[in-house]
Amino acid sequence: MKQIPAPLLTLTVGVVVTLVSLWVGFNNGLLPEQASAQSVLVDNFFNVMVVIGTALFLVVEGAIVYCMIAFRQRKGDDTDGLPIEGNLPLEAFWTAIPAIIVIGLGIYSVQIFQDMGGFTPGDMVHDHGTMIAQSSDAALQGLTPEGAQPELLAKSVYGFGAPLEKEGVSADLAVNVSGMQYAWIFTYPDSGIVDGELHVPVNADVQLNISAQDVIHSFWVPQFRLKQDAIPGKDTELRFVATKLGTYPVVCAELCGGYHGAMRTQVIVHSPSDYQKWVESRIAQAEPATAEAIAANPADLTDQEYLAPYGADLDVDAQLLAHLND
């Protein structure tokens, strides 16, 4: 039987490995459902890494299995193997390929980080050609550059802000998130609503202003592919667009104490109309239903005013009560 030419065999193996790796990479099913605009970016990057990892696994393990079979010790063969001492082309090859892969993934990850708004918080302010970090620490340390406007040196913000195409554009909804042992508290500045769950409208640009009251926490929504630490004394930001209606878990992903595992809540993504109904219902709950619901200090009431409700219940003549002040 005529031996298959090495170039043809290599090409065939390469095609098979490529097809298998692509199928595994984009059909791995390892991640939860996508529920935000940012999740697509993260999943694409993850799938590319799975493709590369699968290809490397098949090549390396395939070579090992092939060598185990092709170069196994034959029965009755007690001779030594060939005295090979290095192979420069082979060593250069298996050093260059991983280096190229790592550099490529690094560049790709920076692009994803930028597209998700990772470079937006703590932006740099340009003043007279000088790049100035927006940090109050610089001013406190006497490092404020000459000519810089003090109001521009705001407190540093870390996290994920707006992507480049929305830089400088305010979010549709801002929510203040406070992490404490062991709960998340969500405050809506525009309406004054305070809740233990995060409610947002679908397809709205939402900005979370995150802080911690005690220790480091980490705000994580797996379906959004977003996670941001809540750091005591440091402001952090998380900006996202929810793209699918539903209820998704919010998990603290940073060990924060004995009950860390119970520090969970949920984010509820509404349709715009349902979100407005939720806001109106929460505002209505916060407002007193009747004037009688407002407590009054009896010391501020006259005898007639204090006894009037009881007089009605006891069927006492109101004119008689009117003479109490005479």
C-alpha positions, 0 to 999 in steps of 0.5 A: 500500500502506497504511503500517503504524502506527508503534505496531504496528510498534514492538510487533512489533519489540519482541516479536520482539527479546524472544523471540529474546533470551530464546531465545539467553540461555537456550540459549547453551551457552557454559558448561561443565556445572553440578556445584555448587549455586553454579553454578546461581546464577552461570549464571542471572545469566550467562543474564540478562546474555546476554538483555540483551546480545542485546536491545541488540545486535539493537536497536542493530545493527538501527537501524544497518542500518535507517538505512543502508537508509532514509536512504541517499543516493539517486542524483542527490541532492546535498543535505545532511541535515536540520540536527538538533542534539540530541534531548533525549527521545532522549538521556534515553531512551538514558541512562536505560535503560542506567542502569536496566539497570546498577543492576538487574544490580548489585543482582542480582549482590550478591544472588547474592554473598550467596546464595553466601556472599560476605558470610560470611567476615570476619563482623562481631561485634556487641558492645554495639551496636558492629560490630567486624570480626573482625581481629587487625590491629585489636588489633595497632594498638590499635584494639580497642573497649572491652569487646570480647572478644579471642577474638572478634577472629580473623584476617580470612578472605576468600572465599566462606563459608556462605550466610545460611541456613547461617551459623554451621553447620559444614561437613560436611567441611573441607579445608586447601588449600595453593598453591605453585609449582606444585602444590596440596596438600590436607590433611584435618585429621580424618583426617590424609590429605595428597593432591595431588587433592581428594576430596569426597562428593557433596551434602556441604557442603565448606569449603576453607581456602586459603593460599599458600606463596609467591606469589598463586595462584587456585583455580578449578573451572570446573564449580563456577563458583567461584574464590578467590585463595590469598594469602600471609599471608592466609587465604581460604575457599571453601565449596561443595556438589558436586551431580554425581559425576565428575572436574573440573579444578582450574586456577590462574587467577593467573599465578604463574610460569614453569610456571603453565600446568602448575599443575593437578590435579582434584577427584573427587566420590564417592558417600558410600560411595565417599568413605568407601572412599577415606578408609579406603584412604588411612588404610590406606596410611599405616599400617605393614603389619607390626611389622617395617616399623618400623625399629629402631636396631641400637645399641639391640639386644642381640647376641642380638636383632640376630643372631636373624633371621640365626640363623634363616636360617642354621639356628643353634641359638637356645640357642647365641645365648642364651649370647652375653650370658653 
